[in-house]
Amino acid sequence: MLNLLETIVLAKLPQMSRQELEAMFGVDDLRKTRFAQELIEEGEKIGEERGKVEGKLLVIPQLLKEGFSVEKIANILQLNVDQVQQFINTLN
């Protein structure tokens, strides 16, 4: 029964606004719920990882000027070759 209820609620969530969900669940602020806190933490972690990658990408032009190959740059920055190549393609 609980699984059915969860399925129904989750199916409706993408269509409902935060205000509607707060009213539906009787919660003053959804951001204070455990679920929301977990989502926020996950988002922050993803943001940090993206920030690290973006920071690494910023040094690629200098490494190219120094004559490093795409493979060597990927190895130095601990990125995959595709990430480096995609960034290089955006420079042209």
VEXVO-814909 format. One record per residue: y, z, x of N, C-alpha, C in turn; residue in three letters. Coordinates in steps of 0.02 Angstrom, whole numbers, plus 50000, padded with zeros to 5 digits. Layout:
<rec n_y="Y" n_z="Z" n_x="X" ca_y="Y" ca_z="Z" ca_x="X" c_y="Y" c_z="Z" c_x="X" rest="ALA"/>
...
//
This chain:
<rec n_y="49940" n_z="50000" n_x="50041" ca_y="50000" ca_z="50000" ca_x="50000" c_y="50063" c_z="50000" c_x="50043" rest="MET"/>
<rec n_y="50061" n_z="50040" n_x="50097" ca_y="50118" ca_z="50044" ca_x="50142" c_y="50130" c_z="49977" c_x="50176" rest="LEU"/>
<rec n_y="50077" n_z="49942" n_x="50195" ca_y="50084" ca_z="49876" ca_x="50226" c_y="50116" c_z="49826" c_x="50178" rest="ASN"/>
<rec n_y="50096" n_z="49829" n_x="50116" ca_y="50125" ca_z="49784" ca_x="50065" c_y="50200" c_z="49798" c_x="50057" rest="LEU"/>
<rec n_y="50217" n_z="49861" n_x="50052" ca_y="50287" ca_z="49880" ca_x="50046" c_y="50327" c_z="49857" c_x="50107" rest="LEU"/>
<rec n_y="50300" n_z="49868" n_x="50165" ca_y="50333" ca_z="49847" ca_x="50227" c_y="50343" c_z="49772" c_x="50228" rest="GLU"/>
<rec n_y="50293" n_z="49734" n_x="50208" ca_y="50298" ca_z="49661" ca_x="50207" c_y="50353" c_z="49638" c_x="50159" rest="THR"/>
<rec n_y="50356" n_z="49668" n_x="50101" ca_y="50407" ca_z="49650" ca_x="50052" c_y="50477" c_z="49665" c_x="50078" rest="ILE"/>
<rec n_y="50486" n_z="49725" n_x="50105" ca_y="50551" ca_z="49745" ca_x="50131" c_y="50572" c_z="49699" c_x="50188" rest="VAL"/>
<rec n_y="50528" n_z="49687" n_x="50235" ca_y="50545" ca_z="49644" ca_x="50293" c_y="50560" c_z="49573" c_x="50272" rest="LEU"/>
<rec n_y="50527" n_z="49550" n_x="50219" ca_y="50541" ca_z="49482" ca_x="50195" c_y="50612" c_z="49477" c_x="50166" rest="ALA"/>
<rec n_y="50637" n_z="49531" n_x="50139" ca_y="50704" ca_z="49532" ca_x="50110" c_y="50758" c_z="49545" c_x="50161" rest="LYS"/>
<rec n_y="50742" n_z="49578" n_x="50216" ca_y="50792" ca_z="49598" ca_x="50265" c_y="50836" c_z="49541" c_x="50291" rest="LEU"/>
<rec n_y="50809" n_z="49484" n_x="50309" ca_y="50852" ca_z="49431" ca_x="50336" c_y="50903" c_z="49406" c_x="50287" rest="PRO"/>
<rec n_y="50892" n_z="49417" n_x="50223" ca_y="50936" ca_z="49391" ca_x="50172" c_y="50989" c_z="49441" c_x="50150" rest="GLN"/>
<rec n_y="50982" n_z="49503" n_x="50173" ca_y="51027" ca_z="49556" ca_x="50149" c_y="51078" c_z="49576" c_x="50203" rest="MET"/>
<rec n_y="51137" n_z="49595" n_x="50180" ca_y="51189" ca_z="49617" ca_x="50226" c_y="51176" c_z="49690" c_x="50246" rest="SER"/>
<rec n_y="51211" n_z="49712" n_x="50297" ca_y="51204" ca_z="49781" ca_x="50319" c_y="51222" c_z="49830" c_x="50263" rest="ARG"/>
<rec n_y="51276" n_z="49813" n_x="50226" ca_y="51297" ca_z="49857" ca_x="50172" c_y="51243" c_z="49861" c_x="50117" rest="GLN"/>
<rec n_y="51212" n_z="49805" n_x="50102" ca_y="51159" ca_z="49805" ca_x="50051" c_y="51100" c_z="49847" c_x="50074" rest="GLU"/>
<rec n_y="51082" n_z="49841" n_x="50137" ca_y="51026" ca_z="49879" ca_x="50163" c_y="51041" c_z="49954" c_x="50164" rest="LEU"/>
<rec n_y="51103" n_z="49971" n_x="50183" ca_y="51122" ca_z="50042" ca_x="50184" c_y="51118" c_z="50071" c_x="50113" rest="GLU"/>
<rec n_y="51141" n_z="50032" n_x="50064" ca_y="51138" ca_z="50055" ca_x="49995" c_y="51066" c_z="50061" c_x="49971" rest="ALA"/>
<rec n_y="51025" n_z="50011" n_x="49988" ca_y="50956" ca_z="50010" ca_x="49967" c_y="50916" c_z="50069" c_x="49995" rest="MET"/>
<rec n_y="50928" n_z="50086" n_x="50058" ca_y="50891" ca_z="50140" ca_x="50090" c_y="50927" c_z="50207" c_x="50086" rest="PHE"/>
<rec n_y="50987" n_z="50208" n_x="50058" ca_y="51023" ca_z="50270" ca_x="50052" c_y="51045" c_z="50298" c_x="50120" rest="GLY"/>
<rec n_y="51062" n_z="50254" n_x="50165" ca_y="51082" ca_z="50273" ca_x="50233" c_y="51156" c_z="50260" c_x="50240" rest="VAL"/>
<rec n_y="51192" n_z="50308" n_x="50270" ca_y="51264" ca_z="50299" ca_x="50280" c_y="51279" c_z="50246" c_x="50332" rest="ASP"/>
<rec n_y="51240" n_z="50244" n_x="50385" ca_y="51253" ca_z="50197" ca_x="50439" c_y="51186" c_z="50176" c_x="50470" rest="ASP"/>
<rec n_y="51167" n_z="50115" n_x="50460" ca_y="51103" ca_z="50090" ca_x="50486" c_y="51099" c_z="50097" c_x="50562" rest="LEU"/>
<rec n_y="51156" n_z="50095" n_x="50596" ca_y="51155" ca_z="50100" ca_x="50669" c_y="51128" c_z="50166" c_x="50693" rest="ARG"/>
<rec n_y="51125" n_z="50216" n_x="50649" ca_y="51100" ca_z="50282" ca_x="50668" c_y="51024" c_z="50287" c_x="50659" rest="LYS"/>
<rec n_y="50993" n_z="50237" n_x="50630" ca_y="50920" ca_z="50239" ca_x="50619" c_y="50884" c_z="50225" c_x="50684" rest="THR"/>
<rec n_y="50823" n_z="50249" n_x="50688" ca_y="50782" ca_z="50238" ca_x="50748" c_y="50771" c_z="50163" c_x="50760" rest="ARG"/>
<rec n_y="50758" n_z="50127" n_x="50706" ca_y="50747" ca_z="50055" ca_x="50711" c_y="50807" c_z="50020" c_x="50743" rest="PHE"/>
<rec n_y="50867" n_z="50037" n_x="50718" ca_y="50927" ca_z="50005" ca_x="50745" c_y="50938" c_z="50025" c_x="50817" rest="ALA"/>
<rec n_y="50926" n_z="50088" n_x="50834" ca_y="50934" ca_z="50111" ca_x="50903" c_y="50887" c_z="50073" c_x="50950" rest="GLN"/>
<rec n_y="50825" n_z="50062" n_x="50927" ca_y="50778" ca_z="50023" ca_x="50968" c_y="50802" c_z="49952" c_x="50977" rest="GLU"/>
<rec n_y="50828" n_z="49922" n_x="50924" ca_y="50855" ca_z="49854" ca_x="50930" c_y="50914" c_z="49851" c_x="50978" rest="LEU"/>
<rec n_y="50957" n_z="49900" n_x="50973" ca_y="51016" ca_z="49903" ca_x="51018" c_y="50993" c_z="49910" c_x="51090" rest="ILE"/>
<rec n_y="50945" n_z="49954" n_x="51103" ca_y="50919" ca_z="49963" ca_x="51171" c_y="50888" c_z="49898" c_x="51197" rest="GLU"/>
<rec n_y="50850" n_z="49865" n_x="51154" ca_y="50819" ca_z="49802" ca_x="51174" c_y="50872" c_z="49750" c_x="51190" rest="GLU"/>
<rec n_y="50923" n_z="49746" n_x="51148" ca_y="50978" ca_z="49700" ca_x="51160" c_y="51014" c_z="49714" c_x="51225" rest="GLY"/>
<rec n_y="51025" n_z="49778" n_x="51240" ca_y="51058" ca_z="49797" ca_x="51302" c_y="51016" c_z="49777" c_x="51362" rest="GLU"/>
<rec n_y="50951" n_z="49787" n_x="51357" ca_y="50905" ca_z="49770" ca_x="51411" c_y="50907" c_z="49695" c_x="51424" rest="LYS"/>
<rec n_y="50904" n_z="49656" n_x="51370" ca_y="50907" ca_z="49583" ca_x="51377" c_y="50974" c_z="49562" c_x="51407" rest="ILE"/>
<rec n_y="51028" n_z="49594" n_x="51385" ca_y="51094" ca_z="49580" ca_x="51412" c_y="51099" c_z="49594" c_x="51486" rest="GLY"/>
<rec n_y="51069" n_z="49650" n_x="51507" ca_y="51070" ca_z="49667" ca_x="51578" c_y="51031" c_z="49615" c_x="51619" rest="GLU"/>
<rec n_y="50973" n_z="49595" n_x="51593" ca_y="50933" ca_z="49545" ca_x="51628" c_y="50970" c_z="49479" c_x="51633" rest="GLU"/>
<rec n_y="51001" n_z="49458" n_x="51578" ca_y="51040" ca_z="49396" ca_x="51579" c_y="51098" c_z="49401" c_x="51627" rest="ARG"/>
<rec n_y="51129" n_z="49459" n_x="51629" ca_y="51185" ca_z="49470" ca_x="51675" c_y="51162" c_z="49463" c_x="51747" rest="GLY"/>
<rec n_y="51103" n_z="49489" n_x="51763" ca_y="51076" ca_z="49484" ca_x="51830" c_y="51063" c_z="49411" c_x="51848" rest="LYS"/>
<rec n_y="51033" n_z="49375" n_x="51802" ca_y="51018" ca_z="49305" ca_x="51813" c_y="51082" c_z="49265" c_x="51821" rest="VAL"/>
<rec n_y="51131" n_z="49277" n_x="51777" ca_y="51194" ca_z="49240" ca_x="51781" c_y="51229" c_z="49255" c_x="51847" rest="GLU"/>
<rec n_y="51226" n_z="49317" n_x="51870" ca_y="51255" ca_z="49334" ca_x="51934" c_y="51222" c_z="49297" c_x="51991" rest="GLY"/>
<rec n_y="51157" n_z="49291" n_x="51988" ca_y="51120" ca_z="49254" ca_x="52039" c_y="51139" c_z="49180" c_x="52038" rest="LYS"/>
<rec n_y="51147" n_z="49153" n_x="51978" ca_y="51163" ca_z="49082" ca_x="51972" c_y="51231" c_z="49066" c_x="52003" rest="LEU"/>
<rec n_y="51276" n_z="49113" n_x="52003" ca_y="51342" ca_z="49101" ca_x="52030" c_y="51343" c_z="49088" c_x="52105" rest="LEU"/>
<rec n_y="51292" n_z="49109" n_x="52141" ca_y="51290" ca_z="49098" ca_x="52214" c_y="51256" c_z="49032" c_x="52232" rest="VAL"/>
<rec n_y="51226" n_z="48999" n_x="52184" ca_y="51190" ca_z="48937" ca_x="52198" c_y="51235" c_z="48884" c_x="52230" rest="ILE"/>
<rec n_y="51296" n_z="48871" n_x="52205" ca_y="51337" ca_z="48819" ca_x="52238" c_y="51348" c_z="48832" c_x="52312" rest="PRO"/>
<rec n_y="51358" n_z="48895" n_x="52330" ca_y="51368" ca_z="48911" ca_x="52401" c_y="51304" c_z="48898" c_x="52442" rest="GLN"/>
<rec n_y="51247" n_z="48917" n_x="52414" ca_y="51184" ca_z="48905" ca_x="52448" c_y="51170" c_z="48831" c_x="52455" rest="LEU"/>
<rec n_y="51188" n_z="48792" n_x="52406" ca_y="51181" ca_z="48719" ca_x="52411" c_y="51224" c_z="48691" c_x="52467" rest="LEU"/>
<rec n_y="51286" n_z="48716" n_x="52471" ca_y="51332" ca_z="48694" ca_x="52524" c_y="51305" c_z="48711" c_x="52593" rest="LYS"/>
<rec n_y="51268" n_z="48765" n_x="52597" ca_y="51238" ca_z="48786" ca_x="52661" c_y="51175" c_z="48746" c_x="52677" rest="GLU"/>
<rec n_y="51154" n_z="48703" n_x="52630" ca_y="51097" ca_z="48659" ca_x="52643" c_y="51029" c_z="48684" c_x="52621" rest="GLY"/>
<rec n_y="51028" n_z="48738" n_x="52583" ca_y="50964" ca_z="48764" ca_x="52560" c_y="50935" c_z="48719" c_x="52506" rest="PHE"/>
<rec n_y="50869" n_z="48711" n_x="52506" ca_y="50835" ca_z="48671" ca_x="52455" c_y="50831" c_z="48711" c_x="52390" rest="SER"/>
<rec n_y="50818" n_z="48676" n_x="52335" ca_y="50810" ca_z="48708" ca_x="52271" c_y="50754" c_z="48761" c_x="52274" rest="VAL"/>
<rec n_y="50699" n_z="48743" n_x="52306" ca_y="50642" ca_z="48789" ca_x="52311" c_y="50661" c_z="48851" c_x="52351" rest="GLU"/>
<rec n_y="50698" n_z="48842" n_x="52405" ca_y="50718" ca_z="48899" ca_x="52447" c_y="50767" c_z="48944" c_x="52409" rest="LYS"/>
<rec n_y="50814" n_z="48913" n_x="52372" ca_y="50862" ca_z="48951" ca_x="52332" c_y="50825" c_z="48992" c_x="52279" rest="ILE"/>
<rec n_y="50777" n_z="48961" n_x="52246" ca_y="50737" ca_z="48997" ca_x="52196" c_y="50701" c_z="49056" c_x="52228" rest="ALA"/>
<rec n_y="50673" n_z="49045" n_x="52286" ca_y="50638" ca_z="49098" ca_x="52321" c_y="50686" c_z="49155" c_x="52341" rest="ASN"/>
<rec n_y="50743" n_z="49138" n_x="52369" ca_y="50792" ca_z="49188" ca_x="52390" c_y="50816" c_z="49229" c_x="52331" rest="ILE"/>
<rec n_y="50832" n_z="49196" n_x="52276" ca_y="50860" ca_z="49230" ca_x="52217" c_y="50807" c_z="49258" c_x="52170" rest="LEU"/>
<rec n_y="50744" n_z="49246" n_x="52186" ca_y="50689" ca_z="49268" ca_x="52143" c_y="50695" c_z="49241" c_x="52073" rest="GLN"/>
<rec n_y="50709" n_z="49176" n_x="52069" ca_y="50712" ca_z="49139" ca_x="52007" c_y="50659" c_z="49085" c_x="52010" rest="LEU"/>
<rec n_y="50644" n_z="49054" n_x="51953" ca_y="50598" ca_z="48998" ca_x="51958" c_y="50638" c_z="48934" c_x="51971" rest="ASN"/>
<rec n_y="50604" n_z="48885" n_x="51997" ca_y="50636" ca_z="48822" ca_x="52017" c_y="50671" c_z="48789" c_x="51958" rest="VAL"/>
<rec n_y="50641" n_z="48793" n_x="51900" ca_y="50672" ca_z="48763" ca_x="51840" c_y="50740" c_z="48793" c_x="51824" rest="ASP"/>
<rec n_y="50745" n_z="48859" n_x="51831" ca_y="50809" ca_z="48892" ca_x="51817" c_y="50863" c_z="48867" c_x="51866" rest="GLN"/>
<rec n_y="50845" n_z="48862" n_x="51929" ca_y="50892" ca_z="48839" ca_x="51979" c_y="50912" c_z="48767" c_x="51965" rest="VAL"/>
<rec n_y="50862" n_z="48725" n_x="51951" ca_y="50876" ca_z="48654" ca_x="51939" c_y="50919" c_z="48644" c_x="51877" rest="GLN"/>
<rec n_y="50905" n_z="48682" n_x="51825" ca_y="50945" ca_z="48676" ca_x="51764" c_y="51017" c_z="48695" c_x="51777" rest="GLN"/>
<rec n_y="51028" n_z="48747" n_x="51817" ca_y="51096" ca_z="48767" ca_x="51833" c_y="51131" c_z="48713" c_x="51875" rest="PHE"/>
<rec n_y="51095" n_z="48685" n_x="51923" ca_y="51124" ca_z="48632" ca_x="51965" c_y="51144" c_z="48573" c_x="51921" rest="ILE"/>
<rec n_y="51103" n_z="48556" n_x="51872" ca_y="51118" ca_z="48501" ca_x="51827" c_y="51182" c_z="48513" c_x="51788" rest="ASN"/>
<rec n_y="51198" n_z="48576" n_x="51774" ca_y="51260" ca_z="48590" ca_x="51738" c_y="51321" c_z="48582" c_x="51783" rest="THR"/>
<rec n_y="51311" n_z="48582" n_x="51848" ca_y="51367" ca_z="48574" ca_x="51895" c_y="51391" c_z="48502" c_x="51900" rest="LEU"/>
<rec n_y="51346" n_z="48456" n_x="51885" ca_y="51363" ca_z="48385" ca_x="51894" c_y="51399" c_z="48357" c_x="51834" rest="ASN"/>
//
